Amino acid sequence: MTRGSLNNMPQPAHEGRAELVAGGLVLAVAAGFLAWAAQGQWSGAAGYQVTASFPDVDGVTVGTEIRLAGVKIGRVSDIRLNPQTYLADAVFQIPNDIVLPADSAALIQSDGLLGGSYIQLQPGGSMDNLEPGDEIEDVQGAVSLLQLMMKFVDSQSADEAGTAP
């Protein structure tokens, strides 16, 4: 037998079947991962879209969680600058089974000192409800940790200057 003739030998049928099963398993795992990653983004009944205009959306990006009472109910789908108001418009979907009063508030919160940001919705007390395309008017933008620290330092130095003889 020559060296090249070993590569031309036919493979047993069970080896071909094993490769086919392994390939199918890899495709099934990949499809499951894609379905998990999408988390219902392809479903038509996602909910109704609302907008909130923030003075500062530092730490908020497309995909940032929207929470109600600490429970994730959606994600930010778009962020754009409004050229008339110079505010950042955050657009997100609210599930159809969640009905929010028209005077609800949207606040940018932080998960911790080093954690990411999310938008917390706080229901209001109005008898009217938010409709598709409405804007949440009561908003609080991102709070900068650096700005808070600078205010604290400034207040401490002002206190020391006032008590010096």
C-alpha positions in Angstrom: 0.0 0.0 0.0 1.3 3.4 -0.8 1.1 6.4 1.4 -1.5 8.3 -0.6 -3.9 5.3 -0.8 -4.7 5.5 3.0 -6.6 8.8 2.5 -8.7 7.3 -0.2 -10.1 4.5 1.9 -13.9 4.7 2.5 -14.9 5.6 6.0 -17.2 3.3 8.0 -20.9 4.4 7.9 -21.1 4.9 11.7 -18.3 7.6 11.6 -20.3 9.6 9.1 -23.5 9.3 11.2 -21.6 10.4 14.3 -20.4 13.5 12.6 -23.9 14.2 11.4 -25.3 13.9 14.9 -22.6 16.1 16.3 -23.2 18.8 13.7 -26.9 18.7 14.4 -26.3 19.0 18.1 -24.1 22.1 17.5 -26.8 23.7 15.3 -29.5 23.0 17.9 -27.4 24.6 20.7 -26.7 27.6 18.5 -30.4 28.0 17.7 -31.3 27.8 21.4 -28.7 30.4 22.3 -30.1 32.8 19.6 -33.6 32.3 20.9 -32.5 33.0 24.5 -30.5 36.1 23.4 -33.5 37.5 21.5 -35.7 37.2 24.6 -38.9 37.9 22.7 -37.7 40.7 20.5 -39.2 39.1 17.4 -42.7 38.7 18.9 -45.3 41.1 17.5 -47.1 41.7 20.8 -44.2 43.6 22.4 -46.2 46.4 23.8 -46.6 50.2 23.3 -43.9 52.6 22.7 -43.3 55.7 25.0 -40.6 58.3 25.1 -38.9 60.1 28.0 -36.7 63.2 27.4 -33.8 63.4 29.8 -31.3 66.3 30.3 -28.5 63.7 30.7 -28.5 60.0 29.8 -25.0 59.2 31.0 -24.7 55.5 31.4 -27.9 54.7 29.4 -27.5 53.0 26.0 -29.7 51.1 23.6 -30.5 47.9 25.5 -30.5 49.4 29.0 -33.1 47.8 31.3 -36.5 49.5 32.1 -37.7 48.5 35.5 -41.0 48.9 37.4 -40.8 48.2 41.1 -37.4 46.7 40.6 -38.7 44.2 38.0 -37.4 44.3 34.4 -40.2 45.0 32.0 -38.3 46.1 28.9 -35.2 47.7 27.3 -34.4 51.0 25.7 -34.8 50.6 22.0 -33.5 54.0 20.8 -31.7 57.1 22.1 -31.6 60.3 20.1 -30.9 64.0 20.6 -33.9 66.2 20.1 -32.5 69.2 18.1 -35.3 71.5 19.3 -35.0 70.9 23.0 -31.4 69.7 23.2 -32.6 66.8 25.4 -31.9 63.1 25.0 -35.0 61.2 24.0 -35.0 57.6 25.2 -37.6 55.4 23.5 -38.8 52.1 25.0 -41.6 49.6 24.9 -44.0 48.9 27.8 -45.8 45.5 27.7 -49.5 45.8 26.9 -50.5 44.2 30.2 -48.8 47.1 32.1 -51.0 50.2 32.2 -49.1 53.3 33.5 -50.8 56.5 34.6 -50.1 59.5 32.4 -48.2 61.3 35.3 -45.7 58.5 35.8 -42.0 59.3 36.3 -38.9 57.9 34.7 -35.6 58.1 36.7 -32.2 57.0 35.7 -30.8 54.9 38.5 -27.5 53.2 39.2 -27.0 49.6 40.3 -24.2 50.6 42.6 -20.9 52.5 42.6 -19.5 50.5 39.8 -22.7 49.0 38.4 -24.6 50.0 35.2 -27.5 52.3 34.9 -31.2 51.5 34.3 -34.4 53.5 34.0 -36.8 53.1 36.9 -40.5 53.9 36.2 -42.6 55.2 39.0 -46.4 55.1 38.5 -48.3 58.3 39.2 -51.8 58.8 40.4 -53.6 60.1 37.4 -56.8 58.6 36.2 -55.6 59.0 32.6 -53.1 56.4 31.2 -50.1 56.6 28.9 -51.0 55.8 25.3 -48.8 54.6 22.5 -46.4 57.4 21.4 -46.9 59.4 24.6 -44.0 61.1 26.4 -43.2 60.7 30.1 -42.7 64.2 31.2 -41.6 63.7 34.8 -38.0 62.6 34.4 -34.7 62.7 36.4 -31.5 62.4 34.5 -28.3 60.6 35.5 -26.6 61.7 38.6 -22.9 62.0 38.3 -20.9 60.6 41.2 -18.1 63.0 40.4 -20.4 66.0 40.6 -21.8 64.7 44.0 -18.3 64.3 45.4 -17.3 67.8 44.2 -20.4 69.3 45.9 -19.4 67.5 49.1 -15.8 68.7 49.0 -17.0 72.3 48.3 -19.4 72.2 51.2 -16.7 70.9 53.5 -14.3 73.6 52.5 -16.9 76.3 52.9 -17.7 75.0 56.4 -14.0 75.0 57.3 -13.6 78.5 55.9 -16.5 79.8 58.0 -15.2 78.3 61.3 -11.6 79.5 60.9 -10.6 82.3 63.3 
